[in-house]
Every structure is written in structure tokens, then in C-alpha cells.
Amino acid sequence: MKKRSTRSRRALAGAFFAAALGASVFSIARADAPAASVASAPVPAATLEAIAPREPSYRGLSPDLETLQNVGPRESQPVVADHAALLKEGAVLYADHCMSCHGEKLEGTANVPSLVHAGGAGVSFFVSTGRMPGAVPGTQSIHEGQHFDTTQTAAIVAYVDSRAKTIIPIPNVVPDPALLVHGRELYENNCEMCHGAAGQGAIVGYGWVALNLSKATPTELGEAIRVGPGVMPRFTPAQLSDHDISALATYVHYIRTDPQTYGGTMGGDLGVIFEGFIGVVGGGGALFWVIFFTGTKTLGSRVHEA
């Protein structure tokens, strides 16, 4: 009797250990599963349209998609009738804030890029996002508060355009909720590996950082795609059209303003690792008692040590 009871307890312990190990492996597999499923199976448009509006998360720094749908590039930028006056103001601003680094003829230096082939979006992006004037030449600039108002920015862009040999067109970015799924596919294929699944940014190596996208407006996103600041690749209209950029801007806005969960339906959206822990403790515990009450009985009565 004693040997039989000992064998039963050993069998019970082995079964419980196997169940806990299996639940742990299942938990780890579940932790890796969401990323693969998201990348391989875009959410249908009908499903996205059925999602109820949620309270904006801390990323909510821009208006809703319905508002963005009617916003064109630089809508707040005033139209200046006197182009000559604009060029004159731009020349003064360039001489005061840009010439010391970029040179009188836009030629740049060994540590400062030339503006000869960077007119249009090339200047607009860096000035409108506060990246320029830069504090330290040769270092990565980040999105800061604007140093110039929209009129002054337009003046600097107009002056550089008047002297540059190449003008990069500022893309016409019009976010549209109907482009959300297309934008997701483009983002996953071209942006996610550096900027992250939620646009949170990441280190890309050699001292460079793919910045958080929470502050970028739709037009600034488009300009960055056309310009390719830092180590970011530059995309021509043949590679990504203005329509594609509008789709990307729509999706970036969505991931910034729609609260993202970590998954795990049993754990209150706290994550699949926590859900797996619940499975190990709860499921393993239940399995233990099932084995205990069914595996240690003989002919309807519990086996006792003799």
C-alpha cells in the first residue's frame, strides 16, 4: 500500500509539472502570436469602422479624422500677395539665422548640408518643425517648438527656393478614414521596423534615433518621407505617391489617438504574459485537483498508507 501510494504521488507530481510546463510554453507562444497576426492579416475596413470611439490616450495631440479629412497642407499658412516682399524678408531671415552655417550660396560646409538641392520640402520640414536653426551642427535635430511663425517660414522657404537648383515639392496630404487599412499596410512594410508598431520611435544604431511620431502633422510626415532626414530613406513620388502618404498619415493618426492595449482577454488587457500566468496558476491548480481526486482512488475509496 505504501509503495502504491508513493507511486501515485510521484505520478501526480509529474503530471502537474508537465501541465505547468505546457501552459508556460503556450503562454510564451501566445506572447509572440499577436505581432505576427497583425503583420500578416490587416484588419478589414468594415471591422475598423465598427470600432466604437474611445477616449483619446496620452498620444492624442491632433484633431479627429473627420476634421483632418478637410485639412490641406499648411492650411494655416497665410497667402502673401507681394512675392517680392516675401523674398526680401526671407533674405533677411536667412542672413540672420542660416547663412553662418549653410553659406551665402547655400553651399553648406563639411558638417552642414548644402541647400542647393533641398528647396521646398527640404527647407520647410526642418524650419516648420523647429529642427532649424540647429544648436550644434552635425548632431541629430529633433522636433521642437517653432522658432519662426508661418509667414517667416514661408519667407525662408521662398528665398531658398529662389536660389536652389532643386525644389522638393511639398506633398498634398489629405488624411481620409477610408485609407486606414492601406496606410496600415504601408506603415508595416516601410516604417514600423524603425518607428515602432505604435509610432513610439526607437534607436536605429550609430547614435541615430527614429523619433516618436506623436508631434508630427500630416504635412510634416509627408515632408519627412520626401526629404529623408538623417538616416531615414527618401521616398520619391514614384515609390510613395501623395495618395500613399495620405494613407500613412491617416494610420499614424489612428495609432496615436486610439488607445492601444497589450492584449490578454482574461487579464483585463494587461498582456498575454499575464494571461499566461493566470492560465498556469488557475489551469494548473484545477488540473492538480482533478488528478488528485481521480488518480488516487481505488474501488471508490482513497488509498491510505499502511
C-alpha positions, 0 to 999 in steps of 0.5 A: 500500500505504501509503495502504491501510494508513493507511486501515485504521488510521484505520478501526480507530481509529474503530471502537474509539472508537465501541465505547468510546463505546457501552459508556460510554453503556450503562454510564451507562444501566445506572447509572440502570436499577436505581432505576427497576426497583425503583420500578416492579416490587416484588419478589414475596413468594415471591422475598423469602422465598427470600432466604437470611439474611445477616449483619446490616450496620452498620444492624442495631440491632433484633431479627429479624422473627420476634421483632418479629412478637410485639412490641406497642407499648411492650411494655416499658412497665410497667402502673401500677395507681394512675392517680392516682399516675401523674398526680401524678408526671407533674405533677411531671415536667412542672413540672420539665422542660416547663412553662418552655417549653410553659406551665402550660396547655400553651399553648406560646409563639411558638417552642414548640408548644402541647400542647393538641392533641398528647396521646398520640402527640404527647407520647410520640414526642418524650419516648420518643425523647429529642427532649424536653426540647429544648436550644434551642427552635425548632431541629430535635430529633433522636433521642437517648438517653432522658432519662426511663425508661418509667414517667416517660414514661408519667407525662408522657404521662398528665398531658398527656393529662389536660389536652389537648383532643386525644389522638393515639392511639398506633398498634398496630404489629405488624411481620409478614414477610408485609407486606414487599412492601406496606410496600415499596410504601408506603415508595416512594410516601410516604417514600423521596423524603425518607428515602432508598431505604435509610432513610439520611435526607437534607436536605429544604431550609430547614435541615430534615433527614429523619433516618436511620431506623436508631434508630427502633422500630416504635412510634416510626415509627408515632408519627412518621407520626401526629404529623408532626414538623417538616416531615414530613406527618401521616398520619391513620388514614384515609390510613395505617391501623395495618395500613399502618404495620405494613407500613412498619415491617416494610420499614424493618426489612428495609432496615436489617438486610439488607445492601444492595449497589450492584449490578454482577454482574461487579464483585463488587457494587461498582456498575454504574459499575464494571461499566461500566468493566470492560465498556469496558476488557475489551469494548473491548480484545477488540473492538480485537483482533478488528478488528485481526486481521480488518480488516487482512488481505488474501488471508490475509496482513497488509498491510505498508507499502511 
